[in-house]
Amino acid sequence: MKKESKIFGIIILSAAVLGLSACASYDHKDYPRESWFAQPTQVIEADQFKKAEEPLKVSLVVNYLWEGRPIVTEPFEERPADWREQYGLWFAAERYLEETGLFKIVKEDDKEKQGVMTIDVTRAMSEKTKAAVAAKKADPDKHPEKIVYEYDMTMKMDLSLADGKKFEAVPKTDHMFIGHEDSKERELGQDPKRFTFSYFNNMDFHTEFVRRFYKQMIFEGVKAMEEKGL
């Protein structure tokens, strides 16, 4: 018990140190704090769904490709730094699917399970952004402009129910932007909003798409399924 408490204490301390070290960079003038959609995106919110009296009980599978490669989760010693994003996407999907009022996520072996929802996500930094980052890194003085980070995304959603019914959806949203309030690209964007960083979470910038873009994509997919008779 003492050994476990000691290990837990070390983990908490490490998290605090990482959080504090990361916080300083959040206030840097070049650090983006705005996100927006491409035109013309029809932003969907949870209250736009017709709540079901008895939500479908389904298990959830999320497959994620980042820059064309799967996220390694096992074995533990081979996990890259972004393996947490795989789990983050699963938990976010659970939350957003249940917010629609149409689903209840259950365990794979749940006896009352009525189907399986499978979500395939791919994400990659746009070539334009990669070039801008490389140029700024090589010669910051020649590239003083602030970078607008663009990511290309795709999603495919498959719902297979125990009664034989199947639904498939490919959300229209496939691009995301993270930049600054004075970015020229923001002026042409849809529904720009400012986001803030959590004190102990240095992944907030990288996972901003989870809160806005991932939710938008999931809501678009569920709305398409709803229109097909879900």
C-alpha positions in Angstrom: 0.0 0.0 0.0 2.9 2.4 0.9 4.6 1.6 -2.4 1.4 2.3 -4.4 0.8 5.6 -2.5 4.4 6.6 -3.3 4.0 5.9 -7.0 0.7 7.8 -7.1 2.3 10.7 -5.4 5.1 10.8 -8.0 2.6 10.7 -10.8 0.6 13.7 -9.3 3.8 15.6 -8.8 5.0 14.9 -12.3 1.7 16.1 -13.7 1.9 19.3 -11.7 5.4 20.0 -12.9 4.5 19.4 -16.5 1.4 21.6 -16.2 3.4 24.5 -14.6 6.2 24.3 -17.2 3.6 24.3 -20.0 1.6 27.2 -18.7 4.3 29.7 -19.4 4.1 29.1 -23.2 0.4 29.5 -23.2 0.7 33.2 -22.8 3.1 33.6 -25.7 1.9 36.1 -28.2 2.3 33.7 -31.1 0.2 31.0 -29.4 -3.2 30.6 -31.2 -6.4 30.8 -29.2 -9.1 30.8 -31.8 -10.7 28.0 -33.8 -13.2 28.1 -36.6 -14.9 26.0 -39.3 -14.6 26.2 -43.0 -17.5 27.8 -44.9 -20.3 26.8 -45.2 -20.6 24.6 -42.1 -24.0 24.1 -40.5 -23.0 23.9 -36.9 -25.0 21.3 -35.0 -25.8 21.3 -31.3 -27.1 18.5 -29.0 -30.5 20.1 -28.6 -31.2 19.7 -32.3 -31.8 16.0 -31.9 -35.1 14.4 -31.1 -34.5 12.6 -27.8 -35.4 8.9 -27.8 -37.5 7.5 -24.9 -35.1 4.6 -24.7 -31.7 5.3 -26.1 -30.0 2.5 -28.1 -27.5 0.6 -26.0 -24.4 0.2 -28.1 -20.8 -0.6 -27.6 -18.2 1.9 -29.1 -15.1 1.3 -31.2 -12.9 4.2 -32.2 -10.1 3.7 -34.7 -7.7 6.6 -35.1 -5.0 7.3 -37.7 -2.7 10.3 -37.2 -0.5 11.3 -40.1 -1.4 8.0 -41.8 -0.3 5.8 -38.9 -2.3 4.0 -36.2 -1.8 5.1 -32.6 0.2 2.4 -30.7 -1.4 1.5 -27.3 0.2 -1.9 -26.7 2.8 -2.9 -25.7 3.2 -0.1 -23.2 6.9 0.5 -23.8 6.2 1.2 -27.5 3.5 3.9 -27.0 4.3 7.3 -28.6 3.5 10.5 -26.7 0.1 10.8 -28.5 -1.3 7.4 -27.4 -3.5 9.3 -24.9 -5.3 10.9 -27.8 -6.8 7.5 -28.8 -8.4 7.2 -25.4 -9.4 10.8 -25.5 -11.3 10.3 -28.8 -13.1 7.3 -27.4 -14.3 9.2 -24.2 -15.2 12.2 -26.2 -17.2 10.1 -28.7 -19.0 8.4 -25.7 -19.9 11.8 -24.3 -21.1 13.4 -27.6 -23.1 10.3 -28.7 -25.0 10.3 -25.4 -25.6 14.0 -25.6 -27.7 13.4 -28.6 -30.1 11.4 -26.5 -30.2 8.6 -29.0 -27.4 6.4 -27.6 -26.2 4.8 -24.3 -22.7 3.5 -24.5 -22.3 0.1 -22.9 -19.5 -2.4 -22.5 -18.8 -4.9 -25.3 -20.1 -7.9 -23.2 -23.2 -6.1 -21.9 -26.1 -8.5 -22.1 -28.5 -5.7 -23.1 -26.3 -4.4 -25.9 -28.3 -3.6 -29.0 -25.5 -2.9 -31.5 -22.0 -1.6 -32.2 -21.0 1.9 -33.2 -17.6 2.1 -35.1 -16.0 5.4 -35.7 -12.9 5.7 -38.0 -11.0 8.9 -37.8 -8.0 10.2 -39.7 -6.2 13.4 -39.0 -3.1 15.1 -40.5 -1.6 18.5 -40.6 -2.1 20.2 -44.0 1.0 20.5 -46.2 0.5 24.2 -46.2 0.9 24.3 -42.4 3.9 21.9 -42.5 5.7 24.2 -44.9 4.9 27.3 -42.8 6.1 25.6 -39.6 9.3 24.4 -41.3 10.0 27.9 -42.8 9.5 29.7 -39.5 11.7 27.2 -37.6 14.5 27.6 -40.2 14.4 31.4 -40.2 12.1 33.1 -37.7 13.2 36.6 -38.7 12.1 36.1 -42.3 8.8 34.6 -41.3 7.4 36.8 -38.4 3.8 36.1 -39.4 1.7 34.0 -37.0 0.8 30.6 -38.2 -2.7 29.4 -38.8 -2.8 25.7 -38.2 -4.9 23.7 -40.6 -5.7 20.0 -40.2 -7.4 17.7 -42.7 -9.8 15.2 -41.2 -12.0 12.4 -42.3 -14.6 10.3 -40.4 -16.7 7.3 -41.2 -19.4 6.1 -38.8 -20.9 2.7 -39.0 -23.8 1.5 -36.8 -24.7 -2.2 -36.8 -27.7 -3.1 -34.8 -28.6 -6.6 -33.5 -31.8 -6.6 -35.5 -29.9 -6.5 -38.7 -30.2 -2.8 -39.5 -27.1 -0.9 -40.5 -26.4 2.8 -40.8 -23.4 4.5 -42.4 -22.5 8.2 -42.4 -19.6 10.3 -43.6 -19.7 13.8 -42.0 -19.2 16.7 -44.4 -16.9 18.6 -42.1 -13.3 17.5 -43.0 -11.2 20.5 -42.2 -10.2 22.5 -39.1 -8.5 25.7 -38.3 -6.7 27.0 -35.2 -5.3 30.5 -35.3 -5.5 34.0 -33.9 -8.1 36.6 -33.5 -6.3 38.8 -36.1 -5.8 36.0 -38.6 -7.0 36.9 -42.1 -8.3 33.3 -42.6 -10.5 33.8 -39.5 -12.4 36.6 -41.3 -13.6 34.0 -43.8 -14.2 31.3 -41.2 -17.5 30.0 -39.8 -18.4 30.5 -36.2 -14.9 31.5 -34.8 -14.6 31.1 -31.0 -11.9 31.6 -28.5 -10.7 28.7 -26.4 -8.7 28.6 -23.2 -6.1 26.2 -21.8 -6.6 24.1 -18.7 -4.0 24.8 -16.0 -2.7 21.3 -15.9 -3.3 20.2 -19.5 -0.6 21.0 -22.0 -2.5 19.0 -24.7 -5.3 21.5 -25.0 -4.1 23.2 -28.2 -3.7 19.8 -29.9 -7.1 18.5 -28.7 -9.1 21.6 -29.4 -10.5 19.8 -32.4 -12.0 17.2 -30.0 -14.2 19.8 -28.3 -15.4 21.5 -31.5 -14.5 19.7 -34.6 -14.8 16.1 -33.4 -18.2 16.9 -31.8 -19.4 18.6 -35.0 -18.4 15.6 -37.1 -20.1 13.1 -34.7 -23.2 15.2 -34.6 -23.3 15.4 -38.4 -23.0 11.7 -38.7 -25.7 11.0 -36.2 -28.0 13.6 -37.8 -27.5 11.8 -41.2 -28.4 8.4 -39.5 -31.4 10.0 -37.9 -32.6 11.3 -41.3 -32.2 7.7 -42.6 -34.7 6.4 -40.1 -32.6 5.7 -37.0 
